[in-house]
Amino acid sequence: MQPLHDKILVKRKESMTKSSGGIILTKVAKDKPAEGEVIAIGPGKVNKKDILIPLEVQVGDMIIFGPHNGDKIEIDGEEFIILSESDVFGVIE
C-alpha cells in the first residue's frame, strides 16, 4: 500500500501486559502513548504555492503518536494504522 499526501502507514508496537517487576498493567497504563514503526509514507503535502513539502518521518522510523489517532486498517491479515504526519508526536532515536 502506498499512502497519499501526508499520510503514514504504521505497524503498532505490541504493548506490554506486565512490567519488568511482574506487575500486570491495566488497559489505561498500556494506552498512553502508542509507538510504532513507519512502514510506508506518502510523498508529502502541497502548500498554497503548489510546492511539495516532503514528510519528516522516513520508512523504518520508530514513532510515538496518540493512542486514539489514525484509522486502523487490515492488510493481508495484519493490522496497521494510517496517520497524518501531524498526528506524530516524535521520532524515537
Sine and cosine of phi, psi and omega as CSV:
sin_phi,cos_phi,sin_psi,cos_psi,sin_omega,cos_omega
0.00,0.00,0.73,-0.68,0.04,-1.00
-0.93,-0.36,0.94,-0.35,0.03,-1.00
-0.91,0.42,0.44,-0.90,0.04,-1.00
-0.98,-0.22,0.36,-0.93,0.10,-0.99
0.79,0.61,-0.83,-0.56,-0.05,-1.00
-0.98,-0.20,0.48,0.88,-0.02,-1.00
-1.00,0.03,0.47,-0.88,-0.05,-1.00
-0.75,-0.66,0.73,-0.69,0.09,-1.00
-0.99,-0.11,0.83,-0.56,-0.11,-0.99
-0.82,-0.58,0.67,-0.75,0.16,-0.99
-0.99,-0.17,0.92,-0.39,-0.06,-1.00
-0.91,0.41,0.69,-0.73,0.08,-1.00
-0.96,0.27,0.70,-0.71,0.00,-1.00
-0.89,0.46,0.74,-0.67,0.02,-1.00
-1.00,0.10,0.50,-0.87,0.01,-1.00
-0.97,0.26,0.54,-0.84,0.10,-0.99
-0.97,-0.26,-0.24,0.97,0.06,-1.00
-0.74,-0.68,0.58,-0.82,0.10,-1.00
-0.98,0.20,0.15,-0.99,0.00,-1.00
-0.89,0.46,-0.42,0.91,0.04,-1.00
-1.00,0.06,0.04,1.00,0.04,-1.00
1.00,-0.02,0.10,1.00,0.01,-1.00
-0.98,0.20,0.77,-0.63,0.02,-1.00
-0.98,0.22,0.80,-0.60,-0.03,-1.00
-1.00,0.05,0.62,-0.78,0.04,-1.00
-0.97,0.23,0.20,-0.98,0.03,-1.00
-0.86,0.52,-0.64,0.77,0.00,-1.00
-0.89,0.47,-0.69,0.72,-0.01,-1.00
-0.91,0.41,-0.52,0.85,-0.02,-1.00
-0.99,0.17,-0.35,0.94,-0.14,-0.99
-0.98,0.19,-0.31,0.95,-0.18,-0.98
-0.84,-0.54,0.68,-0.73,-0.62,0.78
-0.97,0.24,0.05,-1.00,-0.02,-1.00
-0.99,-0.14,0.53,-0.85,0.06,-1.00
-0.85,-0.53,0.45,-0.89,0.05,-1.00
-0.22,-0.98,0.20,-0.98,0.01,-1.00
-0.97,-0.24,0.71,-0.70,0.04,-1.00
-0.96,0.27,0.85,-0.52,-0.03,-1.00
-0.99,-0.13,-0.64,0.77,0.00,-1.00
-0.44,-0.90,0.46,-0.89,0.01,-1.00
-0.74,-0.68,0.44,-0.90,0.11,-0.99
-0.98,0.18,0.11,-0.99,-0.06,-1.00
-0.95,0.30,-0.38,0.93,-0.01,-1.00
0.74,-0.68,-0.12,-0.99,-0.05,-1.00
-0.90,-0.43,0.63,-0.78,0.02,-1.00
-1.00,-0.03,0.78,-0.62,0.00,-1.00
-1.00,0.09,-0.10,-0.99,-0.06,-1.00
-0.91,0.42,-0.36,0.93,0.01,-1.00
-0.99,-0.10,0.29,0.96,0.00,-1.00
0.87,0.50,0.54,0.84,0.07,-1.00
-0.97,-0.23,0.77,-0.64,0.00,-1.00
-0.97,0.22,0.84,-0.54,0.05,-1.00
-0.98,-0.19,0.95,-0.32,-0.02,-1.00
-0.93,0.37,0.37,-0.93,0.01,-1.00
-0.96,0.27,0.47,-0.88,0.04,-1.00
-0.99,0.11,-0.51,0.86,0.03,-1.00
-0.98,0.19,0.46,-0.89,0.00,-1.00
-0.81,-0.58,0.35,-0.94,0.06,-1.00
-0.86,0.51,0.72,-0.69,-0.02,-1.00
0.99,-0.14,-0.27,0.96,0.03,-1.00
-0.91,0.41,0.61,-0.79,0.18,-0.98
-1.00,-0.07,0.81,-0.59,-0.09,-1.00
-0.84,-0.55,0.32,-0.95,0.11,-0.99
-0.90,-0.44,0.71,-0.70,-0.01,-1.00
-0.54,-0.84,0.24,-0.97,0.01,-1.00
-0.91,0.42,0.61,-0.79,-0.06,-1.00
-0.90,0.43,-0.35,0.94,-0.03,-1.00
-0.93,-0.36,0.16,0.99,0.02,-1.00
-0.99,0.13,0.45,-0.89,0.09,-1.00
0.99,0.12,0.02,-1.00,0.01,-1.00
-0.85,-0.53,0.75,-0.67,0.03,-1.00
-0.98,0.20,0.69,-0.72,0.10,-0.99
-0.69,-0.72,0.33,-0.94,0.04,-1.00
-0.86,-0.51,0.77,-0.64,0.04,-1.00
-0.78,-0.62,0.86,-0.52,-0.01,-1.00
0.77,0.64,0.66,0.75,0.05,-1.00
0.99,0.15,-0.04,1.00,0.03,-1.00
-0.97,-0.26,0.59,-0.81,-0.01,-1.00
-1.00,-0.06,0.74,-0.67,0.03,-1.00
-0.76,-0.65,0.18,-0.98,0.06,-1.00
-0.81,-0.59,0.68,-0.74,0.13,-0.99
-0.97,-0.23,0.84,-0.55,-0.01,-1.00
-0.84,-0.55,0.40,-0.92,0.26,-0.97
-1.00,0.07,0.46,-0.89,0.00,-1.00
-0.86,0.51,-0.52,0.85,-0.01,-1.00
-0.93,0.38,-0.26,0.97,0.06,-1.00
-0.99,0.13,-0.17,0.99,-0.04,-1.00
-1.00,0.09,0.79,-0.61,0.03,-1.00
-0.99,0.17,-0.58,0.81,-0.03,-1.00
0.01,-1.00,0.16,-0.99,0.03,-1.00
-0.96,-0.27,0.73,-0.69,0.04,-1.00
-0.99,0.12,0.81,-0.59,-0.02,-1.00
-0.96,-0.28,0.00,0.00,0.00,0.00
